[in-house]
Amino acid sequence: AFMQGDGPDPDGASALIAQTVTTIGKPGAGTDEQRWWTAFLNIRRADLLNPANPYTKAEWSKSTGRIAALQALVRADKWDFAGPLDVGAGDWTPVTIP
């Protein structure tokens, strides 16, 4: 919601969540957290690369490294964010958060 907003537009967080629910279902309703977040992050990455608002494409496409970092946390099963967290993707310098 910080980058894409929570408004009613097709690039907003609410729209991306609704698209994820349509695609894979709701978490806890037969869909585990890891599968749901993986689907959501894939949908969000696709939106960053090809947003409905063409004026945001150049800037948003630079942010896909954030998605890769979050996907790494999902794969590592770090739901409680207990350290150490290894974060680094794209052009970012890898860092370990204790």
N, CA, C and O of each residue as an XYZ file, in Angstrom:
392
protein
N       0.819     -1.187      0.000
C       0.000      0.000      0.000
C       0.866      1.255      0.000
O       0.425      2.307     -0.465
N       2.092      1.160      0.515
C       2.937      2.349      0.573
C       3.294      2.844     -0.819
O       3.290      4.051     -1.059
N       3.600      1.950     -1.728
C       4.018      2.360     -3.063
C       2.833      2.487     -4.007
O       2.737      3.460     -4.755
N       1.943      1.528     -3.981
C       0.870      1.476     -4.966
C      -0.452      2.039     -4.455
O      -1.421      2.126     -5.208
N      -0.495      2.414     -3.205
C      -1.691      2.999     -2.645
C      -2.764      1.960     -2.367
O      -2.661      0.802     -2.772
N      -3.786      2.404     -1.673
C      -4.881      1.505     -1.320
C      -6.194      2.001     -1.914
O      -7.274      1.717     -1.397
N      -6.080      2.737     -2.998
C      -7.275      3.267     -3.652
C      -7.956      2.220     -4.516
O      -7.522      1.070     -4.568
N      -9.009      2.616     -5.185
C      -9.803      1.674     -5.976
C      -9.232      1.371     -7.366
O      -9.821      0.596     -8.120
N      -8.099      1.974     -7.707
C      -7.558      1.777     -9.048
C      -6.974      0.364     -9.204
O      -6.708     -0.302     -8.204
N      -6.775     -0.095    -10.432
C      -6.307     -1.469    -10.666
C      -4.886     -1.750    -10.192
O      -4.484     -2.911    -10.107
N      -4.120     -0.705     -9.881
C      -2.770     -0.886     -9.369
C      -2.710     -0.832     -7.842
O      -1.649     -1.063     -7.261
N      -3.812     -0.535     -7.198
C      -3.832     -0.401     -5.746
C      -3.715     -1.741     -5.028
O      -4.000     -2.794     -5.597
N      -3.292     -1.680     -3.774
C      -3.114     -2.888     -2.968
C      -4.393     -3.715     -2.892
O      -4.338     -4.943     -2.962
N      -5.534     -3.062     -2.751
C      -6.805     -3.792     -2.660
C      -7.074     -4.597     -3.925
O      -7.549     -5.730     -3.859
N      -6.772     -4.010     -5.069
C      -6.987     -4.707     -6.338
C      -6.045     -5.896     -6.474
O      -6.441     -6.947     -6.976
N      -4.806     -5.736     -6.029
C      -3.843     -6.833     -6.119
C      -4.217     -7.968     -5.173
O      -4.056     -9.140     -5.512
N      -4.715     -7.623     -3.991
C      -5.185     -8.645     -3.043
C      -6.391     -9.370     -3.627
O      -6.467    -10.597     -3.562
N      -7.335     -8.622     -4.196
C      -8.523     -9.243     -4.799
C      -8.125    -10.171     -5.942
O      -8.696    -11.252     -6.086
N      -7.164     -9.767     -6.744
C      -6.698    -10.614     -7.841
C      -6.056    -11.893     -7.298
O      -6.231    -12.969     -7.870
N      -5.319    -11.775     -6.205
C      -4.693    -12.946     -5.591
C      -5.759    -13.894     -5.055
O      -5.663    -15.105     -5.255
N      -6.762    -13.366     -4.385
C      -7.851    -14.194     -3.844
C      -8.586    -14.890     -4.981
O      -8.928    -16.066     -4.861
N      -8.832    -14.195     -6.070
C      -9.484    -14.797     -7.228
C      -8.624    -15.912     -7.819
O      -9.145    -16.940     -8.252
N      -7.315    -15.707     -7.834
C      -6.395    -16.667     -8.434
C      -6.182    -17.903     -7.568
O      -6.166    -19.023     -8.078
N      -6.019    -17.705     -6.261
C      -5.586    -18.819     -5.411
C      -6.481    -19.059     -4.198
O      -6.358    -20.095     -3.544
N      -7.366    -18.137     -3.888
C      -8.234    -18.279     -2.721
C      -7.701    -17.480     -1.549
O      -6.678    -16.801     -1.643
N      -8.422    -17.580     -0.444
C      -8.028    -16.853      0.762
C      -7.109    -17.717      1.613
O      -7.263    -18.938      1.654
N      -6.147    -17.085      2.299
C      -5.323    -17.861      3.218
C      -6.215    -18.456      4.309
O      -7.155    -17.809      4.771
N      -5.923    -19.659      4.707
C      -6.710    -20.306      5.747
C      -7.959    -20.983      5.229
O      -8.630    -21.690      5.981
N      -8.286    -20.786      3.969
C      -9.463    -21.428      3.366
C      -8.976    -22.440      2.331
O      -9.423    -22.449      1.184
N      -8.056    -23.285      2.764
C      -7.503    -24.284      1.863
C      -6.234    -23.839      1.166
O      -5.661    -24.599      0.385
N      -5.784    -22.626      1.430
C      -4.558    -22.113      0.828
C      -3.600    -21.751      1.954
O      -3.928    -20.926      2.807
N      -2.422    -22.360      1.964
C      -1.477    -22.032      3.028
C      -0.817    -20.685      2.763
O      -0.834    -20.175      1.643
N      -0.234    -20.121      3.818
C       0.349    -18.776      3.727
C       1.424    -18.680      2.657
O       1.469    -17.717      1.892
N       2.286    -19.682      2.610
C       3.388    -19.608      1.658
C       2.879    -19.561      0.206
O       3.380    -18.773     -0.596
N       1.909    -20.380     -0.126
C       1.354    -20.363     -1.492
C       0.652    -19.041     -1.768
O       0.770    -18.494     -2.864
N      -0.087    -18.518     -0.773
C      -0.814    -17.270     -0.983
C       0.158    -16.119     -1.208
O       0.002    -15.353     -2.159
N       1.164    -15.990     -0.338
C       2.116    -14.893     -0.472
C       2.935    -15.017     -1.744
O       3.269    -14.006     -2.362
N       3.262    -16.232     -2.143
C       3.982    -16.428     -3.397
C       3.146    -15.924     -4.566
O       3.656    -15.229     -5.445
N       1.868    -16.273     -4.576
C       0.966    -15.804     -5.639
C       0.839    -14.279     -5.602
O       0.926    -13.626     -6.642
N       0.632    -13.710     -4.409
C       0.484    -12.261     -4.283
C       1.735    -11.538     -4.781
O       1.632    -10.565     -5.529
N       2.896    -12.003     -4.377
C       4.133    -11.339     -4.787
C       4.365    -11.457     -6.286
O       4.884    -10.529     -6.906
N       3.987    -12.586     -6.876
C       4.086    -12.724     -8.338
C       3.154    -11.740     -9.045
O       3.531    -11.126    -10.043
N       1.950    -11.596     -8.528
C       0.975    -10.654     -9.101
C       1.470     -9.214     -8.925
O       1.366     -8.398     -9.841
N       2.001     -8.918     -7.760
C       2.504     -7.555     -7.524
C       3.699     -7.253     -8.430
O       3.801     -6.153     -8.974
N       4.593     -8.214     -8.591
C       5.753     -8.020     -9.475
C       5.285     -7.746    -10.910
O       5.792     -6.842    -11.573
N       4.318     -8.534    -11.379
C       3.786     -8.327    -12.731
C       3.182     -6.932    -12.863
O       3.320     -6.292    -13.906
N       2.514     -6.456    -11.811
C       1.916     -5.125    -11.844
C       2.986     -4.033    -11.843
O       2.836     -3.016    -12.521
N       4.058     -4.239    -11.088
C       5.138     -3.253    -11.085
C       5.771     -3.128    -12.466
O       6.166     -2.038    -12.879
N       5.866     -4.247    -13.174
C       6.476     -4.241    -14.504
C       5.533     -3.740    -15.593
O       5.974     -3.246    -16.630
N       4.234     -3.871    -15.347
C       3.251     -3.472    -16.362
C       1.995     -2.913    -15.683
O       0.929     -3.525    -15.755
N       2.115     -1.764    -15.033
C       0.971     -1.197    -14.319
C      -0.120     -0.687    -15.255
O       0.129     -0.387    -16.422
N      -1.318     -0.597    -14.721
C      -2.428     -0.031    -15.490
C      -2.156      1.437    -15.818
O      -2.540      1.917    -16.884
N      -1.503      2.141    -14.912
C      -1.147      3.533    -15.128
C       0.240      3.576    -15.779
O       1.238      3.350    -15.094
N       0.325      3.858    -17.075
C       1.611      3.808    -17.775
C       2.628      4.828    -17.267
O       3.826      4.665    -17.499
N       2.177      5.863    -16.588
C       3.085      6.893    -16.101
C       3.942      6.408    -14.930
O       4.952      7.034    -14.608
N       3.560      5.319    -14.299
C       4.324      4.804    -13.165
C       5.290      3.691    -13.559
O       6.111      3.272    -12.744
N       5.202      3.212    -14.790
C       5.978      2.036    -15.202
C       7.485      2.215    -15.035
O       8.145      1.337    -14.479
N       8.035      3.311    -15.494
C       9.486      3.510    -15.444
C      10.003      3.445    -14.006
O      11.022      2.810    -13.736
N       9.310      4.093    -13.106
C       9.772      4.117    -11.713
C       9.476      2.802    -10.995
O      10.341      2.261    -10.307
N       8.265      2.291    -11.153
C       7.881      1.070    -10.439
C       8.689     -0.140    -10.872
O       8.971     -1.011    -10.050
N       9.067     -0.218    -12.131
C       9.813     -1.385    -12.602
C      11.173     -1.500    -11.915
O      11.769     -2.577    -11.897
N      11.663     -0.403    -11.355
C      12.928     -0.424    -10.614
C      12.781     -1.091     -9.242
O      13.783     -1.373     -8.585
N      11.552     -1.344     -8.808
C      11.294     -1.845     -7.461
C      11.117     -3.352     -7.373
O      10.767     -3.866     -6.311
N      11.350     -4.066     -8.454
C      11.123     -5.514     -8.412
C      12.112     -6.224     -7.499
O      11.848     -7.352     -7.082
N      13.225     -5.610     -7.179
C      14.159     -6.192     -6.217
C      13.535     -6.374     -4.848
O      13.869     -7.312     -4.124
N      12.634     -5.482     -4.496
C      11.911     -5.612     -3.220
C      11.086     -6.893     -3.206
O      11.010     -7.588     -2.193
N      10.471     -7.193     -4.344
C       9.660     -8.410     -4.442
C      10.554     -9.630     -4.277
O      10.192    -10.572     -3.572
N      11.712     -9.623     -4.916
C      12.638    -10.745     -4.796
C      13.083    -10.939     -3.347
O      13.213    -12.073     -2.885
N      13.315     -9.843     -2.631
C      13.709     -9.941     -1.220
C      12.586    -10.545     -0.385
O      12.838    -11.387      0.477
N      11.368    -10.127     -0.629
C      10.227    -10.683      0.107
C      10.006    -12.151     -0.261
O       9.678    -12.961      0.607
N      10.180    -12.499     -1.529
C      10.031    -13.895     -1.945
C      11.053    -14.778     -1.233
O      10.745    -15.912     -0.868
N      12.265    -14.266     -1.033
C      13.289    -15.025     -0.315
C      12.866    -15.281      1.124
O      13.100    -16.369      1.651
N      12.245    -14.292      1.770
C      11.758    -14.486      3.138
C      10.631    -15.509      3.183
O      10.564    -16.317      4.109
N       9.751    -15.481      2.198
C       8.660    -16.457      2.128
C       9.241    -17.858      1.961
O       8.836    -18.788      2.660
N      10.181    -18.009      1.046
C      10.804    -19.327      0.828
C      11.533    -19.827      2.067
O      11.576    -21.031      2.320
N      12.110    -18.902      2.843
C      12.846    -19.272      4.055
C      11.922    -19.537      5.235
O      12.378    -19.907      6.317
N      10.612    -19.345      5.025
C       9.613    -19.591      6.073
C       9.847    -18.692      7.291
O       9.755    -19.152      8.430
N      10.146    -17.427      7.056
C      10.444    -16.457      8.111
C       9.207    -15.629      8.463
O       9.241    -14.401      8.389
N       8.130    -16.287      8.838
C       6.863    -15.598      9.115
C       6.913    -14.737     10.364
O       6.211    -13.728     10.440
N       7.711    -15.102     11.330
C       7.777    -14.317     12.555
C       8.858    -13.230     12.472
O       9.025    -12.444     13.405
N       9.576    -13.191     11.369
C      10.654    -12.232     11.132
C      11.738    -12.304     12.202
O      12.464    -11.336     12.429
N      11.844    -13.473     12.865
C      12.920    -13.664     13.830
C      14.237    -13.754     13.064
O      14.316    -14.418     12.030
N      15.243    -13.100     13.563
C      16.526    -13.087     12.885
C      17.287    -14.377     13.045
O      16.910    -15.226     13.853
N      18.301    -14.531     12.327
C      18.776    -13.572     11.339
C      17.975    -13.657     10.042
O      17.556    -14.736      9.623
N      17.772    -12.509      9.421
C      17.114    -12.424      8.124
C      18.158    -12.025      7.092
O      18.806    -10.987      7.225
N      18.316    -12.836      6.083
C      19.216    -12.506      4.982
C      18.395    -11.865      3.881
O      17.524    -12.501      3.286
N      18.680    -10.599      3.617
C      17.918     -9.852      2.628
C      18.884     -9.286      1.598
O      19.895     -8.671      1.938
N      18.557     -9.505      0.357
C      19.355     -8.953     -0.718
C      18.849     -9.500     -2.032
O      18.711    -10.712     -2.195
N      18.578     -8.628     -2.951
C      18.089     -9.047     -4.262
C      18.297     -7.908     -5.241
O      18.405     -6.743     -4.859
N      18.347     -8.269     -6.493
C      18.504     -7.245     -7.526
C      19.795     -6.478     -7.343
O      20.859     -7.076     -7.183
N      19.710     -5.182     -7.365
C      20.884     -4.310     -7.242
C      21.247     -3.997     -5.794
O      22.185     -3.243     -5.537
N      20.514     -4.569     -4.858
C      20.756     -4.274     -3.455
C      21.924     -5.070     -2.937
O      22.155     -6.202     -3.362
N      22.660     -4.484     -2.021
C      23.740     -5.197     -1.354
C      23.127     -6.138     -0.331
O      22.336     -5.705      0.507
N      23.479     -7.425     -0.383
C      22.937     -8.356      0.621
C      23.291     -7.924      2.036
O      24.393     -7.441      2.296
N      22.350     -8.104      2.938
C      22.555     -7.713      4.335
C      21.882     -8.766      5.210
O      20.859     -9.339      4.835
N      22.464     -9.010      6.369
C      21.852     -9.888      7.356
C      21.368     -9.026      8.506
O      22.136     -8.260      9.089
N      20.093     -9.155      8.825
C      19.502     -8.423      9.942
C      19.464     -9.381     11.122
O      18.801    -10.417     11.060
N      20.169     -9.046     12.196
C      20.250     -9.974     13.340
C      18.917    -10.195     14.035
O      18.844    -10.948     15.006
